[in-house]
């Protein structure tokens, strides 16, 4: 009965998981969809406000085009100017600035600077345009956004303005600064090649009214003129646009506000809340109780640390929403829309907690409901568990004890205690299970012992290091054709005069002799980080995968081991000497060779029923032939220059002597080789005549080499010096008789070594 807890618990947990997944999915999709709906609403709101500003500005552009056509028509139509028309303007001087204002209801003014226009210019730009003064007045009265309509002539430096503002005349002075304002400067062919109507860049009004943008339309007297004859303008105060379209409840959320900026980052209009969120209190002084502040201090949003989110999109020229914008001290929802006419960007910013309040409340309600259902399910599971608990206790006593015993037996077998005595139970089935488990443990222990013995036997024939190099765990996983490329140092050691020694022994004595010798050499190789690849008669081929220093250290240790071995031999005729050759990587290692030549290939070779582990590389042959050279040079160890350059000999207590460049049999490129010996057993190679003889030989001066060699006192020199001298004498005679072959660098020794 207690087993019913398992399916009950599974069902309960499954229901909890389903509820949790459902709540998560619903919360995710519902939240996502609702947030998208809110974001779309915000985007529609900012686009609607931007479109309202755009439409109002388009109306201004339409009016200015109409006024431009009316001016062109008036100036192109000659007409008789009556004295009444001339008297329509009266001359007024304001602070030294001559101003002609209309005496009638039009209220416009003609202002000039620099010099007074002549009669022809006065007729063309003042009297003839009187016919369209009513168009200027209508333009001003019907747009609702324009604060001033005027035109500026370039040549006469004369402008006609409606309505007339006395402060403007004082601000302009006698030099007509209107020529320097953006709408006039930007109307030439350089800035406006097609001569279209356009909105100027942002600038400050001359009378101090704040930020100004001007709709301008150039008029050319001649088509190919670079500078227009006159420019028709309509000034629009930014404050007028903001008051009309952006103030009040922009969107139906508390705490929302708008920011107006140019695409270059220039801050145009910002409310008090925006000043606080952007951290601009130290830069902007809030004036009175106005909702918006129109900053005139040229604050660039790209230089404000709290406005990074705005700067990311300010040049996008599109509309968008960022629902996770970090502005000020909280996360806000940022929407923006581009105003094409003036190249402005309108931002609407709303507190995220405010705009998504309803969404979050819905998710919270879903979560609370899911938690209540989960609590009910858990309570039911706990109640049923208590009911089943009492029934399960009695059954666990009957079944749990044998299971614990079996578990302990398995645990002991797993740790290596394979012999387990079977316990006795009152139930026959449990007794049979215990006896079977005991028998399995004994059989497993027997098999493990056999496997260990088999692996030990395998490791004697195939080194474990060889198997590791192939990337295998054991010899069983090695297959025919498995191979691996790596850089290794190869050491050949061979017994000198082994043939004479073997002739004096019976086969049994000879095998015992060799095995005793290998007992000395094998541990030395292992101790120095190498492993024996194979035994070649009386020779040993060892591989050192770590570094060349291991092989050189091993070679000197082998000499010590051989000396210890000889001390155990009573018959002096059976005492041995060994020759050792060491080489790393390529047969002829020069810097221009590819790294591929530095690798040896370890692998298995043969067929399915008989295979062997071996090493294939040219460096194997080179190491073998270097070992053969030890017989001719009468030295125990010879190493290639490539190997020697990888080792700091002083660190391992070894000295070396350069023997020359040797051209081994079958090789075309000479190989520089060196003799090695332990610092505790120095060999004398310090004869100056010998050193000079080697230098003369490598320079190709064979007769000079012979002369130096004959000066060596052979009676007192070491055996190796005598052998080296003999080799060089023979080589000099051979070269002098047959001629010296062409070689780059030093003259090689032609050695016939197999």
C-alpha positions in Angstrom: 0.0 0.0 0.0 2.9 2.3 0.7 4.0 2.0 -2.9 1.0 4.1 -3.8 2.9 7.1 -2.5 5.2 7.0 -5.6 2.5 7.5 -8.3 0.6 9.9 -6.1 3.7 12.0 -5.6 4.5 11.9 -9.3 1.0 12.9 -10.2 1.1 15.8 -7.7 4.5 17.0 -8.8 3.4 16.7 -12.5 0.3 18.9 -11.7 2.5 21.4 -9.9 4.9 21.4 -12.9 2.0 21.9 -15.4 0.6 24.8 -13.3 4.0 26.4 -13.0 4.7 26.1 -16.8 1.2 27.3 -17.6 1.6 30.3 -15.4 5.0 31.1 -16.8 3.7 30.8 -20.4 0.6 32.8 -19.8 2.5 35.4 -17.9 5.1 35.6 -20.6 2.7 35.7 -23.6 0.1 37.9 -21.9 2.6 40.3 -20.5 4.4 40.4 -23.9 1.2 41.0 -25.9 -0.1 43.6 -23.4 3.2 45.4 -23.3 3.3 45.4 -27.1 -0.2 46.9 -27.2 0.8 49.6 -24.7 4.1 50.3 -26.6 2.1 50.6 -29.9 -0.3 53.0 -28.2 2.6 55.1 -27.0 4.2 55.0 -30.4 0.9 56.1 -32.0 0.7 59.0 -29.5 4.2 60.3 -30.2 3.7 59.9 -34.0 0.4 61.8 -33.8 2.0 64.7 -31.9 4.9 64.7 -34.3 2.5 64.6 -37.3 0.6 67.5 -35.9 3.8 69.6 -35.7 4.7 68.4 -39.2 1.3 69.3 -40.6 1.4 72.8 -39.1 4.9 73.3 -40.5 3.8 72.1 -43.9 1.0 74.7 -43.9 3.7 77.4 -43.3 5.7 76.0 -46.3 2.5 76.1 -48.4 1.8 79.7 -47.5 5.4 80.8 -48.1 5.3 79.2 -51.6 2.1 81.2 -52.4 3.6 84.4 -51.1 6.8 83.8 -53.2 4.7 83.4 -56.4 2.7 86.6 -55.6 6.0 88.5 -55.1 7.5 87.2 -58.3 4.4 88.2 -60.2 4.3 91.7 -58.6 8.0 92.4 -59.3 7.7 91.2 -62.9 4.7 93.5 -63.7 5.7 97.1 -64.3 3.1 99.5 -63.0 2.7 103.2 -62.5 3.4 104.3 -58.9 1.1 107.1 -57.8 2.0 109.7 -55.2 -0.7 108.1 -53.0 1.2 104.9 -53.0 4.5 106.5 -52.2 2.8 108.4 -49.4 1.6 105.1 -48.0 5.0 104.7 -46.1 6.1 107.2 -43.5 9.8 107.6 -42.5 10.4 106.8 -38.8 13.8 106.9 -37.1 14.2 104.5 -34.1 17.5 104.9 -32.3 19.2 106.1 -35.5 17.7 103.3 -37.7 15.7 104.7 -40.6 12.4 102.7 -40.9 9.6 103.1 -43.4 6.3 101.9 -41.9 3.0 101.7 -43.6 0.5 104.4 -42.8 -2.4 102.1 -43.2 -3.7 98.9 -41.6 -1.0 96.7 -43.0 1.4 97.6 -40.2 4.5 96.4 -42.1 7.8 98.1 -42.2 10.6 98.5 -44.8 14.0 98.5 -43.0 17.3 99.0 -44.8 20.9 99.2 -43.6 24.4 99.9 -44.9 23.1 102.3 -47.5 19.8 103.7 -48.6 18.3 102.0 -51.7 18.1 104.0 -54.9 14.9 104.9 -56.6 14.9 101.8 -58.9 15.4 99.5 -56.0 12.9 101.3 -53.9 10.3 101.0 -56.7 11.1 97.3 -57.3 11.2 96.0 -53.7 8.8 98.4 -52.0 6.2 100.0 -54.2 5.6 97.1 -56.6 5.2 94.6 -53.7 2.6 96.9 -52.1 0.0 95.0 -54.2 0.8 91.7 -52.2 1.1 93.3 -48.8 -2.4 91.9 -48.1 -1.0 88.4 -48.9 1.7 88.9 -46.2 -1.0 90.0 -43.7 -3.2 87.0 -44.6 -0.3 84.6 -44.3 0.5 85.9 -40.8 -3.2 85.8 -39.6 -4.2 82.4 -40.9 -1.3 80.1 -40.1 -1.5 80.6 -36.3 2.1 79.5 -35.9 4.0 82.3 -37.6 5.2 85.3 -35.5 6.7 87.3 -38.4 6.6 87.3 -42.3 9.3 89.2 -44.2 11.5 89.2 -47.2 15.2 90.2 -47.4 16.9 91.5 -50.5 20.5 90.7 -51.0 21.7 93.6 -53.1 19.8 96.5 -51.6 20.1 95.1 -48.1 16.5 96.0 -47.6 13.8 93.9 -45.9 10.0 94.2 -45.6 8.5 92.9 -42.4 5.0 92.2 -41.1 4.0 93.0 -38.4 6.4 95.8 -37.5 8.1 95.3 -34.2 10.1 98.3 -32.9 12.4 96.2 -30.8 13.5 94.3 -33.9 14.6 97.5 -35.6 16.7 98.4 -32.6 18.2 94.9 -32.5 19.0 95.0 -36.2 20.8 98.4 -36.0 22.1 100.1 -39.2 23.9 97.0 -40.6 20.9 94.7 -41.2 22.0 91.6 -39.4 19.2 89.7 -41.1 21.7 88.8 -43.8 23.5 86.6 -41.2 20.6 84.6 -39.9 20.4 80.9 -40.9 17.4 81.2 -43.3 19.3 83.8 -45.4 22.7 82.1 -45.2 21.2 78.6 -46.1 19.2 79.8 -49.1 22.1 80.0 -51.6 22.8 77.3 -54.2 25.5 75.8 -52.0 23.0 75.0 -49.2 19.9 74.7 -51.3 20.8 73.7 -54.9 17.2 73.3 -56.2 16.0 76.6 -54.6 13.1 74.8 -52.8 11.2 76.0 -49.8 12.9 74.8 -46.6 13.1 75.2 -42.8 16.3 76.7 -41.5 18.4 75.3 -38.8 17.6 76.3 -35.2 18.7 79.8 -34.0 17.9 82.4 -31.3 15.5 85.1 -32.1 17.1 88.6 -32.5 14.6 90.1 -30.0 15.3 87.5 -27.4 12.0 85.6 -27.8 13.8 82.2 -27.7 14.5 79.4 -30.2 13.4 80.2 -33.7 13.0 78.2 -36.9 12.3 79.9 -40.2 10.5 78.7 -43.3 12.5 80.2 -46.2 12.0 80.4 -50.0 14.7 81.9 -52.2 13.7 84.0 -55.3 16.3 84.2 -58.2 16.2 87.0 -60.8 18.4 84.9 -63.1 18.2 81.1 -63.2 21.9 80.4 -62.8 22.5 82.8 -60.0 24.5 81.4 -57.0 22.9 83.9 -54.6 19.2 84.6 -54.7 17.9 88.1 -55.4 15.7 87.9 -52.3 14.6 85.4 -49.7 11.0 85.1 -48.4 10.8 84.1 -44.8 8.3 83.2 -42.1 9.5 82.9 -38.5 8.1 80.2 -36.2 8.8 80.3 -32.5 9.5 76.9 -31.0 7.6 78.0 -27.9 4.4 78.5 -30.0 4.6 75.0 -31.4 5.2 73.5 -28.0 2.4 75.4 -26.3 0.0 74.4 -29.1 0.8 70.8 -29.6 2.9 69.4 -26.7 1.7 70.8 -23.5 -1.1 69.4 -21.4 -1.9 65.7 -21.3 0.2 64.3 -24.2 -0.7 60.7 -23.3 -3.1 59.2 -20.7 -0.5 58.3 -18.1 0.6 60.2 -15.0 4.1 61.4 -15.0 4.5 61.4 -18.8 6.2 64.3 -20.6 7.8 65.2 -23.9 11.3 66.5 -24.9 12.1 68.3 -28.1 15.7 68.2 -29.6 17.4 68.5 -32.9 19.0 65.4 -34.5 22.4 66.9 -33.7 21.6 66.6 -30.0 20.7 70.3 -29.3 18.1 70.4 -26.5 15.2 72.7 -27.6 12.4 72.2 -25.1 12.2 70.2 -21.8 9.7 70.2 -18.9 10.6 70.5 -15.2 10.4 66.7 -14.8 12.7 66.2 -17.7 15.2 68.6 -16.2 15.2 66.6 -13.0 15.5 63.2 -14.8 18.3 64.3 -17.0 20.2 66.0 -14.1 20.2 69.4 -15.7 19.3 71.5 -12.6 22.8 73.0 -12.5 22.6 74.0 -16.2 19.0 75.2 -16.5 17.2 77.6 -14.3 13.4 76.8 -14.1 11.6 80.0 -14.9 8.4 80.7 -13.1 5.6 78.1 -13.2 5.8 77.4 -16.9 5.5 73.7 -17.7 8.3 73.7 -20.3 11.7 75.4 -20.3 13.2 76.5 -23.6 16.9 76.4 -22.9 19.2 78.8 -24.8 22.5 77.6 -23.4 23.3 75.2 -26.3 23.0 72.0 -24.2 23.8 69.0 -26.3 22.1 65.8 -25.1 25.0 63.7 -26.3 27.1 65.3 -23.6 24.6 64.6 -20.8 25.3 61.4 -18.9 21.6 60.7 -18.1 20.6 61.1 -21.7 22.5 58.2 -23.2 19.3 56.4 -24.2 18.1 59.5 -26.1 21.4 59.9 -27.9 21.3 56.3 -29.2 18.2 57.0 -31.3 18.4 60.8 -31.9 19.9 60.3 -35.4 17.7 57.4 -36.4 15.3 59.5 -38.5 12.4 57.1 -37.6 9.9 56.2 -34.9 10.4 53.6 -32.2 9.9 52.4 -28.6 12.4 51.4 -25.9 10.5 49.9 -23.0 13.7 49.5 -20.8 15.3 53.0 -21.1 17.4 54.0 -18.1 16.7 57.7 -17.7 17.4 59.4 -14.4 16.9 57.2 -11.3 14.4 54.7 -12.7 13.6 52.6 -15.8 11.2 54.4 -18.2 9.5 53.7 -21.5 10.9 55.9 -24.2 9.1 56.6 -27.5 10.3 58.9 -30.3 9.3 60.2 -33.7 11.2 62.2 -36.3 9.9 65.6 -37.6 11.2 65.7 -41.2 10.7 69.4 -42.0 12.9 70.7 -39.2 15.0 67.6 -38.5 13.8 67.5 -34.9 13.2 64.5 -32.7 10.2 64.4 -30.4 10.5 62.1 -27.3 7.8 61.0 -25.0 8.9 59.5 -21.7 6.7 57.6 -19.3 7.5 55.9 -16.0 7.6 52.1 -16.7 5.8 51.2 -13.4 3.0 53.6 -14.4 2.5 52.4 -18.0 2.7 48.7 -17.2 0.8 48.9 -13.9 -2.3 47.0 -15.2 -0.2 44.4 -16.9 1.8 43.7 -13.8 -1.4 43.5 -11.7 -2.8 40.9 -14.0 0.4 38.8 -13.8 0.3 39.1 -10.0 -3.3 37.8 -9.9 -2.4 34.9 -12.1 0.6 34.1 -9.9 -1.6 34.2 -6.7 -4.1 31.9 -8.2 -1.5 29.4 -9.2 0.1 29.5 -5.8 -3.3 28.8 -4.1 -3.9 25.8 -6.4 -0.3 24.5 -5.7 -0.9 24.8 -1.9 -4.1 22.7 -2.2 -2.3 20.0 -4.2 0.6 19.9 -1.7 -1.8 19.7 1.2 -3.5 16.7 -0.4 -0.2 15.0 -1.0 0.9 15.5 2.6 -2.4 14.1 4.0 -2.3 11.0 1.9 1.4 10.5 2.7 0.6 10.5 6.4 -2.1 7.8 5.8 0.3 5.6 3.9 3.3 6.2 6.2 2.1 3.8 9.0 1.5 1.0 6.4 4.9 1.5 4.8 6.8 1.1 8.1 5.9 -2.5 8.6 6.7 -3.4 5.0 10.0 -1.6 5.1 11.1 -3.7 8.1 10.4 -6.9 6.2 12.0 -5.8 2.9 14.4 -3.0 3.9 16.7 -5.1 6.1 17.6 -7.7 3.4 18.0 -5.0 0.8 20.4 -3.1 3.1 22.4 -6.4 3.5 22.5 -6.9 -0.3 23.5 -3.3 -0.8 26.4 -3.7 1.7 27.6 -6.9 -0.1 27.6 -5.1 -3.4 29.4 -2.2 -1.9 32.1 -4.5 -0.5 32.4 -6.3 -3.9 32.8 -2.9 -5.6 35.7 -1.9 -3.3 37.6 -5.2 -4.0 36.3 -7.5 -1.3 35.1 -10.1 -3.7 34.6 -13.0 -1.2 31.3 -12.4 0.7 29.7 -15.0 3.0 25.9 -15.3 2.2 23.7 -14.3 5.2 20.7 -16.4 6.3 17.1 -15.2 6.0 13.8 -16.7 6.9 12.5 -16.4 3.3 13.9 -19.0 0.8 13.9 -16.5 -2.1 16.1 -14.1 -0.1 18.5 -16.9 0.8 18.9 -17.9 -2.9 19.5 -14.3 -3.8 22.2 -14.0 -1.1 24.0 -17.2 -2.3 23.9 -16.1 -5.9 25.3 -12.7 -5.0 28.1 -14.4 -3.1 29.0 -16.7 -6.0 29.0 -13.7 -8.4 31.5 -11.9 -6.2 33.9 -14.8 -6.0 33.7 -15.3 -9.8 34.3 -11.6 -10.4 37.3 -11.6 -8.1 38.8 -14.5 -10.1 38.2 -12.7 -13.4 39.8 -9.5 -12.0 42.9 -11.4 -11.0 43.2 -13.0 -14.4 42.7 -9.6 -16.1 45.4 -8.0 -13.9 47.8 -10.8 -14.7 47.0 -10.4 -18.4 47.5 -6.6 -18.4 50.8 -7.0 -16.5 51.9 -9.5 -19.2 50.9 -7.2 -22.0 52.7 -4.2 -20.4 56.0 -6.2 -20.6 55.7 -6.4 -24.4 54.0 -3.1 -25.1 55.0 -0.2 -22.9 52.2 1.7 -21.2 53.7 5.0 -22.3 53.4 3.8 -25.9 49.7 3.1 -25.4 49.2 6.5 -23.8 50.9 8.2 -26.7 48.4 6.5 -29.0 45.6 8.0 -26.9 44.3 4.6 -25.7 43.4 3.5 -22.2 44.7 0.0 -22.4 46.2 -2.5 -24.9 42.7 -4.0 -25.6 41.6 -0.8 -27.3 44.7 -0.7 -29.6 43.8 -1.6 -33.2 45.8 -2.2 -36.3 46.7 1.0 -38.0 46.4 3.2 -34.9 49.1 5.9 -35.0 50.1 9.2 -33.6 52.5 12.0 -34.6 54.7 13.6 -32.0 58.2 15.0 -31.5 60.5 12.7 -29.6 64.1 12.1 -28.8 65.4 8.7 -29.9 68.3 7.0 -28.1 70.2 3.9 -29.4 72.5 2.0 -27.1 74.6 -0.9 -28.4 77.2 -3.2 -26.7 80.7 -2.8 -28.2 82.3 -6.1 -29.3 79.3 -8.2 -28.5 80.1 -10.8 -31.1 83.4 -11.7 -29.4 81.6 -11.8 -26.0 78.8 -14.1 -27.3 81.3 -16.5 -28.9 82.7 -17.2 -25.3 79.2 -18.1 -23.8 76.6 -20.8 -24.2 73.1 -19.7 -25.3 71.8 -19.9 -21.8 74.7 -17.9 -20.4 74.3 -15.4 -23.2 70.6 -14.8 -22.4 71.3 -14.5 -18.7 74.1 -12.1 -19.5 71.9 -9.9 -21.7 68.9 -10.0 -19.2 71.2 -9.0 -16.4 72.5 -6.1 -18.5 68.9 -5.0 -19.3 68.1 -5.1 -15.6 70.6 -2.2 -15.2 69.6 -0.3 -18.3 65.8 -0.5 -18.2 65.2 1.2 -14.9 67.6 4.0 -15.9 65.4 4.7 -19.0 62.2 4.7 -17.0 63.7 7.0 -14.3 64.6 9.6 -16.9 61.1 9.8 -18.4 61.6 7.5 -21.4 60.4 4.0 -22.4 62.1 1.1 -24.3 60.4 0.7 -27.7 62.2 -2.5 -28.6 65.3 -4.7 -28.1 67.4 -5.2 -31.2 69.7 -8.0 -30.4 72.2 -6.5 -27.9 70.9 -3.0 -28.7 68.2 -0.9 -27.0 66.0 1.6 -28.7 64.4 4.1 -26.3 62.0 7.0 -26.8 61.8 10.2 -24.8 58.6 12.1 -25.5 59.1 14.9 -23.0 62.4 16.7 -23.8 65.8 16.0 -25.2 67.4 16.7 -21.8 65.8 13.5 -20.5 67.6 11.4 -23.2 71.0 13.1 -22.5 70.7 12.6 -18.8 69.8 9.0 -19.4 72.8 8.4 -21.6 75.2 9.4 -18.9 73.3 7.3 -16.3 73.5 4.3 -18.7 77.3 4.6 -18.6 77.2 4.6 -14.8 74.9 1.6 -14.8 77.2 -0.3 -17.2 80.1 0.4 -14.9 78.1 -1.0 -12.0 77.3 -4.1 -14.2 80.9 -4.6 -15.0 81.8 -4.6 -11.4 79.6 -7.8 -11.0 81.4 -9.6 -13.8 84.4 -11.6 -12.7 85.7 -12.5 -16.1 87.3 -9.4 -17.5 86.7 -10.7 -21.1 82.9 -10.3 -20.5 83.1 -6.7 -19.3 81.4 -4.5 -21.8 81.4 -1.0 -23.2 78.4 0.7 -24.9 78.0 3.2 -27.6 75.1 5.6 -27.5 73.5 7.7 -30.3 70.9 10.4 -29.7 68.9 12.4 -32.1 65.7 14.5 -32.0 63.2 15.1 -34.8 64.4 15.4 -38.4 67.4 13.7 -40.0 68.8 17.1 -40.9 67.3 19.9 -38.9 67.7 23.3 -40.5 65.6 26.3 -39.8 64.1 26.4 -43.3 62.6 22.9 -42.8 58.9 22.5 -42.1 57.8 21.5 -38.6 56.3 18.3 -40.1 59.8 16.8 -40.4 60.3 17.2 -36.6 57.6 14.5 -36.0 57.9 10.8 -35.6 55.0 8.4 -36.1 54.2 5.8 -33.5 51.7 3.1 -34.4 50.8 -0.5 -34.9 51.9 -2.4 -38.0 51.2 -6.0 -39.2 47.9 -7.8 -39.9 44.9 -8.8 -37.9 46.4 -11.9 -36.3 49.9 -10.6 -35.7 50.8 -6.9 -35.1 53.5 -5.0 -33.3 54.1 -1.5 -32.0 56.8 0.4 -33.8 58.2 3.9 -34.6 58.6 5.2 -38.1 60.8 8.2 -38.8 64.0 9.2 -40.5 65.3 10.3 -37.1 65.3 6.6 -36.0 67.9 5.8 -38.7 69.9 8.9 -37.8 70.1 8.0 -34.1 71.2 4.4 -35.0 74.0 5.7 -37.3 75.1 8.2 -34.7 75.5 5.2 -32.3 77.6 3.5 -35.0 79.9 6.6 -35.2 80.9 6.0 -31.5 83.0 3.1 -32.6 85.1 5.2 -35.1 85.5 8.2 -32.9 86.1 6.1 -29.7 83.6 8.1 -27.7 80.7 6.6 -25.6 78.0 9.2 -26.6 77.4 11.1 -29.9 74.5 13.5 -30.2 73.2 15.6 -33.1 73.5 19.3 -33.1 69.7 19.8 -33.3 69.3 17.8 -30.1 72.2 19.6 -28.3 70.7 23.0 -29.1 67.6 22.1 -27.1 69.5 21.4 -23.9 71.4 23.5 -21.4 74.3 21.1 -20.6 75.4 22.9 -17.5 72.0 22.1 -15.9 72.6 18.4 -16.2 76.3 18.2 -15.6 77.4 17.2 -19.1 80.1 18.6 -21.4 80.4 18.3 -25.2 83.0 18.4 -28.0 82.2 19.3 -31.6 83.3 16.5 -33.9 82.4 18.0 -37.2 79.8 17.8 -40.0 79.2 14.2 -40.9 77.6 13.0 -44.1 76.1 9.7 -43.2 75.6 6.9 -45.7 72.5 7.6 -47.9 72.3 11.2 -46.8 73.2 14.2 -49.0 73.2 17.0 -46.3 75.9 16.8 -43.6 74.8 16.7 -40.0 76.8 18.5 -37.2 77.5 16.1 -34.4 79.0 16.4 -30.9 80.6 14.0 -28.4 79.2 14.0 -24.8 80.6 13.0 -21.4 79.9 13.6 -17.8 81.6 16.4 -16.0 82.7 13.9 -13.4 84.6 11.9 -16.0 86.1 14.5 -18.3 87.7 13.7 -21.7 90.6 15.8 -22.8 89.8 17.6 -26.2 91.9 20.7 -25.5 94.8 20.1 -27.8 95.2 23.4 -29.7 96.7 21.6 -32.8 93.5 19.4 -33.0 91.2 22.4 -32.7 93.1 24.3 -35.5 93.2 21.1 -37.6 89.3 20.8 -37.5 89.0 24.5 -38.5 91.4 24.1 -41.5 89.5 20.9 -42.6 86.1 22.6 -42.5 87.6 25.5 -44.5 88.8 23.1 -47.2 92.6 23.5 -46.4 93.4 19.8 -46.2 97.2 20.1 -46.3 97.1 22.6 -43.5 94.9 20.2 -41.6 97.4 17.3 -42.0 100.2 19.6 -40.9 98.3 20.4 -37.7 97.4 16.8 -37.0 101.1 15.6 -37.3 102.0 18.1 -34.6 99.8 16.2 -32.1 101.7 14.0 -29.6 99.8 10.7 -30.1 101.8 9.0 -27.3 100.3 11.2 -24.6 96.8 12.0 -26.1 93.6 10.3 -25.1 92.2 7.4 -27.2 89.4 9.5 -28.5 91.8 12.3 -29.6 93.9 9.8 -31.4 90.8 8.3 -33.1 89.5 11.7 -34.1 92.9 12.6 -35.6 93.0 9.4 -37.6 89.5 10.0 -39.0 90.5 13.5 -40.1 93.8 12.3 -41.6 91.9 9.7 -43.7 89.3 12.3 -44.8 92.0 14.7 -45.8 93.8 12.1 -47.9 90.5 11.1 -49.6 89.5 14.7 -50.4 93.0 15.5 -51.7 92.9 12.5 -54.0 89.3 12.6 -55.2 88.6 16.3 -54.8 86.2 18.1 -52.4 82.4 18.0 -53.3 80.5 21.2 -53.2 78.7 21.8 -49.9 77.2 24.9 -48.4 79.1 25.6 -45.2 81.7 23.3 -43.6 83.4 20.4 -45.4 81.7 17.2 -44.3 83.2 13.9 -43.1 82.1 11.1 -45.4 81.4 8.3 -43.0 80.4 4.8 -44.1 78.2 3.8 -41.2 75.2 1.4 -41.6 
